[in-house]
């Protein structure tokens, strides 16, 4: 039987380790060295908090701009009719009197060129349908129509909130002395049965729209809608998209300033 030769090497403190026995703990002291570097804690200073709040506000506002821009482009590309107009919902207007008069339209051409009503709205149409009844629709300066409306019984439209939710102000008076189409002060007019379309380009002044039965009789009952070209819509939508993208970039920068780790 061969003699067992113990492994060479230093003998651990406490004597040799029996085969298969536990290794006693070493008394060896690790060499001295630099302690591990501690990372500085990230502190939310007042400046960082302000930057974080601004980042959230700017980000939400930018998303709203993007949503509005996308909506504008979708409306511009999908909601125009065959003539290129955007139209409102149809509204029923009726009165037992002799005429319906819309609220006065005050158009100021002294505005800057980019804010001119004709450039913003383009051509505007008023589409009126009296069914089988012959109706008249005319646009005139308020001062020109005043004499004709004086003493005439009519209802003035003061608020439209839905298809049949319309408020009126009644003006007592008598029947017209002449049928409306015979008057010379109308800037634009249309008359007949079925759908009647009044097309005009906004001009300086204060304007009123008058709807009557073509023969001047009482009891006007029509459906109406307004249409406009709105050539500015795609440019406004594109501007909103650009503003949204720029705003998101600013928001991301503010988030970085607020949340970055100090060196």
PyMOL commands that set and color helices and strands:
alter all, ss='L'
color gray80, all
select helices_A, chain A and resi 46-78+113-115+117-121+142-149+180-182+233-259
alter helices_A, ss='H'
color red, helices_A
select strands_A, chain A and resi 86-87+91-95+99-101+105-107+123-129+135-141+154-160+166-171+188-192+195-201+205-213+220-228
alter strands_A, ss='S'
color yellow, strands_A
deselect
rebuild
show_as cartoon
